[in-house]
């Protein structure tokens, strides 16, 4: 049974598939915050201590924001104890239609990604009801009788 199945939400199969894919790979690393700076500006902050900007990659594919991190291991370092995670990660966020990335910055071990939310406008469209006596268009230039 689909979460987005009939009769309530129609045509949301892509979103359902995307959510299933994200929840399979979701873990708690790295920790992150999402804060609202203004009514139309959001900030995602990821704790990426020990990662340089060259270790991080941010991509936007369709409505998926993906942050990847991979630290290059220095073979000359010899740890007696290693409690700071330096593993690779992929963190994925699904963005609403129209959201834009305003920029990203790395400061004091925190990666900030600023997002702008579109201004929501209401669209109302009246749908004409056809009767049997009126022809109904079924395709480009074709009429059903």
Backbone as a printed PyTorch tensor [residue, N CA C, xyz], in Angstrom:
tensor([[[  0.8490,  -1.1900,   0.0000],
         [  0.0000,   0.0000,   0.0000],
         [  0.8820,   1.2350,   0.0000]],

        [[  0.6440,   2.1120,  -0.8950],
         [  1.4500,   3.3140,  -1.0460],
         [  1.0180,   4.3900,  -0.0550]],

        [[  2.0080,   5.0820,   0.4870],
         [  1.7330,   6.2060,   1.3750],
         [  0.9850,   7.3030,   0.6270]],

        [[  1.3830,   7.5110,  -0.6290],
         [  0.7890,   8.5780,  -1.4270],
         [ -0.2460,   8.0360,  -2.4050]],

        [[ -0.7920,   6.8820,  -2.1120],
         [ -1.7170,   6.2430,  -3.0280],
         [ -3.0620,   6.9340,  -3.0890]],

        [[ -3.9000,   6.4830,  -4.0080],
         [ -5.2270,   7.0560,  -4.1660],
         [ -6.0270,   6.8840,  -2.8920]],

        [[ -6.9900,   7.6550,  -2.6180],
         [ -7.5340,   8.6700,  -3.5050],
         [ -7.0530,  10.0730,  -3.1730]],

        [[ -6.1440,  10.2380,  -2.2320],
         [ -5.8470,  11.5790,  -1.7270],
         [ -4.7760,  12.3280,  -2.5120]],

        [[ -3.6520,  11.7170,  -2.7890],
         [ -2.5680,  12.3990,  -3.4910],
         [ -2.2650,  11.6450,  -4.7830]],

        [[ -2.4190,  12.3090,  -5.9000],
         [ -2.2320,  11.6690,  -7.1980],
         [ -0.9790,  12.2030,  -7.8760]],

        [[ -0.2060,  11.3190,  -8.4780],
         [  0.9670,  11.7220,  -9.2450],
         [  2.1930,  12.0110,  -8.4090]],

        [[  2.2660,  11.4760,  -7.1980],
         [  3.4080,  11.7400,  -6.3210],
         [  4.3560,  10.5430,  -6.2360]],

        [[  4.3320,   9.6420,  -7.2320],
         [  5.1550,   8.4290,  -7.1650],
         [  6.6490,   8.7790,  -7.1130]],

        [[  7.0850,   9.8000,  -7.8640],
         [  8.5020,  10.1770,  -7.8540],
         [  8.9380,  10.6230,  -6.4660]],

        [[  8.0900,  11.3670,  -5.7810],
         [  8.4280,  11.8260,  -4.4310],
         [  8.5100,  10.6400,  -3.4860]],

        [[  7.5810,   9.7130,  -3.6240],
         [  7.5920,   8.5290,  -2.7690],
         [  8.8750,   7.7150,  -2.9840]],

        [[  9.2790,   7.5360,  -4.2330],
         [ 10.5110,   6.8060,  -4.5310],
         [ 11.7310,   7.5230,  -3.9700]],

        [[ 11.7460,   8.8600,  -4.0790],
         [ 12.8510,   9.6510,  -3.5670],
         [ 12.9440,   9.5220,  -2.0440]],

        [[ 11.7990,   9.5940,  -1.3680],
         [ 11.7920,   9.4580,   0.0880],
         [ 12.2660,   8.0680,   0.5170]],

        [[ 11.8740,   7.0460,  -0.1940],
         [ 12.3120,   5.6860,   0.1240],
         [ 13.8210,   5.5680,  -0.0330]],

        [[ 14.3620,   6.1620,  -1.0970],
         [ 15.8070,   6.1210,  -1.3460],
         [ 16.5740,   6.8620,  -0.2540]],

        [[ 16.0450,   8.0020,   0.1830],
         [ 16.7230,   8.8050,   1.2040],
         [ 16.6990,   8.1100,   2.5530]],

        [[ 15.5720,   7.5300,   2.9300],
         [ 15.4800,   6.8950,   4.2450],
         [ 16.3450,   5.6460,   4.3330]],

        [[ 16.6350,   4.9850,   3.2240],
         [ 17.5160,   3.8220,   3.2410],
         [ 18.9450,   4.2080,   3.5810]],

        [[ 19.3820,   5.4020,   3.1620],
         [ 20.7740,   5.8180,   3.3750],
         [ 20.9160,   6.7990,   4.5300]],

        [[ 19.8380,   7.1030,   5.2230],
         [ 19.8970,   8.1130,   6.2820],
         [ 20.5940,   7.5580,   7.5210]],

        [[ 21.5680,   8.2950,   8.0020],
         [ 22.1650,   8.0120,   9.3040],
         [ 22.4360,   9.3550,   9.9760]],

        [[ 22.9860,   9.3270,  11.1540],
         [ 23.1310,  10.5620,  11.9210],
         [ 24.4210,  11.3170,  11.6940]],

        [[ 25.2410,  10.8910,  10.7330],
         [ 26.5200,  11.5720,  10.5200],
         [ 26.5400,  12.2590,   9.1800]],

        [[ 26.9920,  13.4720,   9.1090],
         [ 27.3460,  14.3390,  10.2310],
         [ 26.0900,  14.9800,  10.8250]],

        [[ 26.1690,  15.4030,  12.0860],
         [ 25.0140,  16.0920,  12.6630],
         [ 24.7610,  17.4120,  11.9370]],

        [[ 23.5130,  17.8440,  11.9400],
         [ 23.1770,  19.0750,  11.2150],
         [ 22.0300,  19.7940,  11.8990]],

        [[ 21.9090,  21.0770,  11.5930],
         [ 20.7920,  21.9270,  12.0130],
         [ 20.1510,  22.5080,  10.7590]],

        [[ 18.8600,  22.7900,  10.8590],
         [ 18.1790,  23.5660,   9.8290],
         [ 17.5000,  24.7080,  10.5610]],

        [[ 17.8440,  25.9250,  10.1840],
         [ 17.2560,  27.0750,  10.8650],
         [ 16.6330,  28.0330,   9.8560]],

        [[ 15.6360,  28.7550,  10.3250],
         [ 14.9700,  29.7560,   9.4980],
         [ 15.5450,  31.1080,   9.8800]],

        [[ 16.2590,  31.7400,   8.9360],
         [ 16.8780,  33.0400,   9.1890],
         [ 15.8830,  34.1780,   8.9990]],

        [[ 15.0980,  34.0830,   7.9480],
         [ 14.0210,  35.0410,   7.6570],
         [ 12.8570,  34.2110,   7.1210]],

        [[ 11.6920,  34.8080,   6.8950],
         [ 10.5740,  34.0070,   6.3670],
         [ 10.8930,  33.2740,   5.0560]],

        [[ 11.8080,  33.8090,   4.2420],
         [ 12.1090,  33.1470,   2.9670],
         [ 13.5490,  32.6440,   2.8580]],

        [[ 14.3160,  32.6360,   3.9640],
         [ 15.7060,  32.1930,   3.9180],
         [ 15.9600,  31.1400,   4.9940]],

        [[ 16.4470,  29.9720,   4.5510],
         [ 16.7650,  28.8690,   5.4500],
         [ 18.2700,  28.6200,   5.4110]],

        [[ 18.8040,  28.0100,   6.4800],
         [ 20.2190,  27.6440,   6.5090],
         [ 20.3460,  26.2280,   7.0350]],

        [[ 21.0540,  25.4040,   6.2710],
         [ 21.4370,  24.0750,   6.7250],
         [ 22.8740,  24.1960,   7.2070]],

        [[ 23.1400,  23.7590,   8.4410],
         [ 24.4910,  23.7870,   8.9930],
         [ 24.8910,  22.3660,   9.3410]],

        [[ 25.9920,  21.9000,   8.7540],
         [ 26.5140,  20.5670,   9.0310],
         [ 27.8110,  20.6990,   9.8160]],

        [[ 27.9680,  19.8660,  10.8600],
         [ 29.1920,  19.8470,  11.6570],
         [ 30.2010,  18.9450,  10.9410]],

        [[ 31.1820,  19.5580,  10.3040],
         [ 32.1660,  18.8220,   9.5100],
         [ 33.5850,  19.1290,   9.9850]],

        [[ 33.7910,  19.0630,  11.2910],
         [ 35.1180,  19.3290,  11.8540],
         [ 36.1390,  18.3790,  11.2400]],

        [[ 37.2720,  18.9340,  10.8400],
         [ 38.3470,  18.1390,  10.2610],
         [ 38.2850,  18.0070,   8.7500]],

        [[ 37.1860,  18.4290,   8.1340],
         [ 37.0620,  18.3720,   6.6800],
         [ 37.4470,  19.7230,   6.0960]],

        [[ 38.3050,  19.6980,   5.1010],
         [ 38.6550,  20.9240,   4.3710],
         [ 37.6250,  21.1330,   3.2670]],

        [[ 37.6050,  22.3350,   2.6940],
         [ 36.6470,  22.5930,   1.6180],
         [ 36.8860,  21.6610,   0.4300]],

        [[ 38.1270,  21.2330,   0.2220],
         [ 38.4160,  20.3080,  -0.8770],
         [ 37.9120,  18.8880,  -0.5800]],

        [[ 37.5930,  18.5870,   0.6760],
         [ 37.0480,  17.2760,   1.0540],
         [ 35.5390,  17.2160,   0.8910]],

        [[ 34.9050,  18.3500,   0.6240],
         [ 33.4470,  18.4470,   0.5790],
         [ 32.9670,  18.7500,  -0.8310]],

        [[ 31.8150,  18.2170,  -1.1740],
         [ 31.2190,  18.4600,  -2.4820],
         [ 29.7210,  18.6410,  -2.2930]],

        [[ 29.1750,  19.7140,  -2.8510],
         [ 27.7420,  20.0000,  -2.7580],
         [ 27.1790,  19.9990,  -4.1700]],

        [[ 26.1430,  19.1840,  -4.3890],
         [ 25.5130,  19.1400,  -5.7040],
         [ 24.0000,  19.2350,  -5.5450]],

        [[ 23.3640,  19.7630,  -6.5800],
         [ 21.9090,  19.8410,  -6.6320],
         [ 21.4800,  19.0870,  -7.8810]],

        [[ 20.7530,  17.9890,  -7.6810],
         [ 20.2630,  17.1870,  -8.7880],
         [ 18.7500,  17.1360,  -8.6900]],

        [[ 18.0940,  17.7600,  -9.6500],
         [ 16.6470,  17.9460,  -9.6000],
         [ 16.3200,  18.6680,  -8.2900]],

        [[ 15.5770,  18.0550,  -7.3980],
         [ 15.2300,  18.7080,  -6.1300],
         [ 15.9950,  18.1060,  -4.9520]],

        [[ 17.0740,  17.3820,  -5.2340],
         [ 17.8550,  16.7600,  -4.1690],
         [ 19.1810,  17.4900,  -3.9870]],

        [[ 19.3740,  18.0140,  -2.7860],
         [ 20.6350,  18.6400,  -2.4190],
         [ 21.4800,  17.5640,  -1.7580]],

        [[ 22.6530,  17.2770,  -2.3130],
         [ 23.5260,  16.2450,  -1.7660],
         [ 24.8460,  16.8560,  -1.3230]],

        [[ 25.2060,  16.5490,  -0.0830],
         [ 26.4830,  16.9920,   0.4690],
         [ 27.3060,  15.7330,   0.6880]],

        [[ 28.4740,  15.6960,   0.0470],
         [ 29.3700,  14.5450,   0.1790],
         [ 30.6520,  14.9950,   0.8630]],

        [[ 31.1490,  14.1230,   1.7100],
         [ 32.4150,  14.4040,   2.3710],
         [ 33.3160,  13.1930,   2.3340]],

        [[ 34.5850,  13.4200,   2.0460],
         [ 35.5720,  12.3390,   2.0400],
         [ 36.9040,  12.9440,   2.4630]],

        [[ 37.3910,  12.4970,   3.6140],
         [ 38.6900,  12.9720,   4.0940],
         [ 39.7880,  12.1100,   3.5170]],

        [[ 40.8330,  12.7690,   3.0600],
         [ 42.0050,  12.0430,   2.6040],
         [ 42.8240,  11.6410,   3.8170]],

        [[ 43.0950,  10.3470,   3.9380],
         [ 43.8510,   9.8420,   5.0790],
         [ 45.3380,  10.0750,   4.8490]],

        [[ 45.9990,  10.5960,   5.8640],
         [ 47.4310,  10.8200,   5.7980],
         [ 48.1230,   9.5800,   6.3750]],

        [[ 48.7970,   8.7930,   5.5300],
         [ 49.4090,   7.5510,   6.0130],
         [ 50.5510,   7.7880,   7.0130]],

        [[ 51.0720,   8.9970,   7.0760],
         [ 52.1710,   9.2940,   7.9980],
         [ 51.6850,   9.5170,   9.4300]],

        [[ 50.3820,   9.7540,   9.6060],
         [ 49.8380,   9.9550,  10.9510],
         [ 49.6150,   8.6180,  11.6260]],

        [[ 50.0130,   8.5480,  12.8850],
         [ 49.8180,   7.3260,  13.6630],
         [ 49.0130,   7.6900,  14.9030]],

        [[ 47.7730,   7.2180,  14.9570],
         [ 46.8790,   7.5550,  16.0550],
         [ 47.0120,   6.5270,  17.1830]],

        [[ 47.0850,   7.0170,  18.4030],
         [ 47.0040,   6.1430,  19.5670],
         [ 45.5390,   5.9350,  19.9290]],

        [[ 44.7350,   6.9590,  19.6780],
         [ 43.2870,   6.8900,  19.8680],
         [ 42.6720,   7.8100,  18.8360]],

        [[ 41.6250,   7.3460,  18.1790],
         [ 40.9610,   8.1740,  17.1690],
         [ 39.4740,   8.2310,  17.4740]],

        [[ 39.0410,   9.3310,  18.1030],
         [ 37.6410,   9.5130,  18.4660],
         [ 36.9140,  10.4900,  17.5620]],

        [[ 37.6430,  11.1800,  16.6990],
         [ 37.0280,  12.1320,  15.7650],
         [ 36.7580,  11.3880,  14.4680]],

        [[ 35.4820,  11.3410,  14.1180],
         [ 35.0970,  10.6080,  12.9070],
         [ 35.6720,  11.2910,  11.6770]],

        [[ 36.2530,  10.5160,  10.8080],
         [ 36.8000,  11.0370,   9.5650],
         [ 36.3100,  10.2190,   8.3920]],

        [[ 35.1340,   9.6540,   8.5390],
         [ 34.6230,   8.7670,   7.5000],
         [ 33.9470,   9.5450,   6.3770]],

        [[ 33.7480,   8.8460,   5.2980],
         [ 33.0230,   9.4380,   4.1660],
         [ 31.5370,   9.4750,   4.4880]],

        [[ 30.8370,  10.4450,   3.9010],
         [ 29.3980,  10.5440,   4.1250],
         [ 28.7170,  11.1500,   2.9270]],

        [[ 27.4310,  10.8780,   2.8340],
         [ 26.5330,  11.5490,   1.8820],
         [ 25.2930,  11.9270,   2.6730]],

        [[ 24.9640,  13.1990,   2.6810],
         [ 23.7560,  13.6940,   3.3560],
         [ 22.8710,  14.2870,   2.2620]],

        [[ 21.6180,  13.8310,   2.2040],
         [ 20.6960,  14.2550,   1.1560],
         [ 19.5120,  14.9910,   1.7610]],

        [[ 19.1450,  16.0970,   1.1320],
         [ 17.9850,  16.8900,   1.5340],
         [ 17.0970,  17.0660,   0.3100]],

        [[ 15.8040,  16.8830,   0.4680],
         [ 14.8560,  17.0940,  -0.6300],
         [ 14.3260,  18.5140,  -0.5050]],

        [[ 14.4500,  19.2820,  -1.5790],
         [ 14.0140,  20.6790,  -1.5860],
         [ 12.6770,  20.8150,  -2.3080]],

        [[ 11.8760,  21.7240,  -1.8410],
         [ 10.6020,  22.0240,  -2.5010],
         [ 10.8680,  22.6860,  -3.8510]],

        [[  9.9220,  22.5680,  -4.7470],
         [ 10.0460,  23.2140,  -6.0550],
         [ 10.2740,  24.7030,  -5.8760]],

        [[ 11.1910,  25.2420,  -6.6420],
         [ 11.4400,  26.6780,  -6.6280],
         [ 12.4840,  27.1250,  -5.6250]],

        [[ 12.9280,  26.2550,  -4.7120],
         [ 13.9560,  26.6540,  -3.7500],
         [ 15.2800,  26.8030,  -4.4820]],

        [[ 16.0390,  27.8090,  -4.1070],
         [ 17.3290,  28.0480,  -4.7460],
         [ 18.4310,  28.0600,  -3.6940]],

        [[ 19.6210,  27.7030,  -4.1200],
         [ 20.7970,  27.7270,  -3.2540],
         [ 21.4200,  29.1100,  -3.3850]],

        [[ 21.4950,  29.8220,  -2.2770],
         [ 22.0490,  31.1700,  -2.2820],
         [ 23.5710,  31.1480,  -2.1260]],

        [[ 24.1070,  30.0920,  -1.4990],
         [ 25.5530,  30.0000,  -1.3290],
         [ 25.9050,  29.0420,  -0.2170]],

        [[ 27.2010,  28.7570,  -0.1000],
         [ 27.7030,  27.8590,   0.9400],
         [ 29.0170,  28.4160,   1.4680]],

        [[ 29.2560,  28.1870,   2.7660],
         [ 30.5080,  28.6410,   3.3700],
         [ 30.9440,  27.6420,   4.4280]],

        [[ 32.2570,  27.5580,   4.6390],
         [ 32.8330,  26.6680,   5.6400],
         [ 33.6150,  27.5260,   6.6210]],

        [[ 33.1990,  27.4830,   7.8930],
         [ 33.8440,  28.3130,   8.9120],
         [ 33.8170,  27.5930,  10.2550]],

        [[ 34.9820,  27.4740,  10.8780],
         [ 35.1120,  26.8460,  12.1960],
         [ 34.5130,  25.4470,  12.2560]],

        [[ 34.7020,  24.6580,  11.2000],
         [ 34.2040,  23.2870,  11.1880],
         [ 32.7250,  23.1510,  10.8990]],

        [[ 32.0580,  24.2510,  10.5260],
         [ 30.6320,  24.2260,  10.2020],
         [ 30.4360,  24.6000,   8.7390]],

        [[ 29.7350,  23.7410,   8.0130],
         [ 29.3950,  24.0140,   6.6240],
         [ 27.9840,  24.5850,   6.6000]],

        [[ 27.8600,  25.8270,   6.1450],
         [ 26.5590,  26.5030,   6.0560],
         [ 26.1130,  26.5450,   4.6030]],

        [[ 24.8780,  26.1280,   4.3590],
         [ 24.2820,  26.1940,   3.0270],
         [ 23.0030,  27.0090,   3.1600]],

        [[ 22.9500,  28.1450,   2.4780],
         [ 21.7900,  29.0240,   2.5550],
         [ 20.8480,  28.7590,   1.3860]],

        [[ 19.5590,  28.6340,   1.7140],
         [ 18.5260,  28.3260,   0.7350],
         [ 17.4660,  29.4180,   0.7510]],

        [[ 17.0080,  29.7840,  -0.4220],
         [ 15.9340,  30.7690,  -0.5130],
         [ 14.6540,  30.0520,  -0.9070]],

        [[ 13.6290,  30.2920,  -0.1090],
         [ 12.3170,  29.7050,  -0.3480],
         [ 11.5300,  30.6470,  -1.2540]],

        [[ 10.8400,  30.1080,  -2.2730],
         [ 10.0680,  30.9900,  -3.1530],
         [  8.8590,  31.5620,  -2.4170]],

        [[  8.4340,  32.7240,  -2.8680],
         [  7.2260,  33.3370,  -2.3150],
         [  6.0330,  32.5610,  -2.8520]],

        [[  5.2050,  32.0860,  -1.9460],
         [  4.0620,  31.2650,  -2.3520],
         [  2.9380,  32.1620,  -2.8550]],

        [[  2.4550,  31.8330,  -4.0410],
         [  1.3140,  32.5590,  -4.6150],
         [  0.1970,  31.5580,  -4.8760]],

        [[ -1.0070,  32.0220,  -4.7490],
         [ -2.1680,  31.1720,  -4.9530],
         [ -2.6120,  31.2640,  -6.4070]],

        [[ -2.8540,  30.1030,  -7.0140],
         [ -3.3290,  30.0580,  -8.3950],
         [ -4.7140,  29.4240,  -8.4030]],

        [[ -5.6810,  30.1540,  -8.9240],
         [ -7.0410,  29.6300,  -9.0320],
         [ -7.4010,  29.6220, -10.5080]],

        [[ -7.8860,  28.4800, -10.9720],
         [ -8.2680,  28.3360, -12.3730],
         [ -9.6230,  27.6720, -12.4330]],

        [[-10.5210,  28.2650, -13.1570],
         [-11.8580,  27.7080, -13.3020],
         [-11.8240,  26.6670, -14.4160]],

        [[-12.4220,  25.5020, -14.1530],
         [-12.4700,  24.4120, -15.1210],
         [-13.8610,  24.3650, -15.7210]],

        [[-13.9160,  24.4530, -17.0480],
         [-15.2040,  24.4300, -17.7380],
         [-15.7280,  23.0060, -17.7980]],

        [[-17.0080,  22.8550, -17.5580],
         [-17.6550,  21.5460, -17.6060],
         [-18.3210,  21.4010, -18.9630]],

        [[-17.9570,  20.3560, -19.6910],
         [-18.5270,  20.1030, -21.0170],
         [-19.7870,  19.2540, -20.8720]],

        [[-20.7100,  19.4390, -21.7860],
         [-21.9030,  18.6000, -21.8270],
         [-21.7900,  17.6700, -23.0250]],

        [[-22.6770,  16.6920, -23.1170],
         [-22.6100,  15.7320, -24.2240],
         [-22.7920,  16.4090, -25.5780]],

        [[-23.5230,  17.5050, -25.6150],
         [-23.7720,  18.1670, -26.8950],
         [-22.5520,  18.9560, -27.3700]],

        [[-21.5960,  19.2100, -26.4810],
         [-20.3980,  19.9490, -26.8720],
         [-19.2900,  18.9610, -27.2210]],

        [[-18.5290,  19.2400, -28.3060],
         [-17.4190,  18.3410, -28.6490],
         [-16.3180,  18.4650, -27.5850]],

        [[-15.6440,  17.3530, -27.3300],
         [-14.5560,  17.3190, -26.3580],
         [-13.2600,  17.0730, -27.1140]],

        [[-12.2680,  17.9020, -26.8950],
         [-10.9620,  17.7060, -27.5360],
         [-10.2520,  16.5500, -26.8420]],

        [[ -9.7430,  15.5910, -27.6150],
         [ -9.0300,  14.4610, -27.0190],
         [ -7.5560,  14.4580, -27.4080]],

        [[ -7.1460,  15.3800, -28.1650],
         [ -5.7520,  15.4570, -28.5850],
         [ -5.5810,  16.6990, -29.4390]],

        [[ -4.3590,  16.9310, -29.8870],
         [ -4.1260,  18.1230, -30.7020],
         [ -4.9470,  18.1020, -32.0000]],

        [[ -5.9460,  18.9520, -32.0650],
         [ -6.7420,  19.1350, -33.2620],
         [ -7.7680,  18.0600, -33.5430]],

        [[ -7.9130,  17.0570, -32.6300],
         [ -8.8980,  15.9970, -32.8570],
         [-10.0730,  16.2050, -31.9230]],

        [[-11.2560,  15.8650, -32.3850],
         [-12.4750,  16.0300, -31.5810],
         [-13.1790,  14.6860, -31.4310]],

        [[-13.7090,  14.4940, -30.2760],
         [-14.5280,  13.3050, -30.0180],
         [-15.9650,  13.6800, -30.2980]],

        [[-16.7150,  12.8070, -30.9860],
         [-18.1110,  13.1160, -31.3240],
         [-19.0600,  12.4440, -30.3870]]])
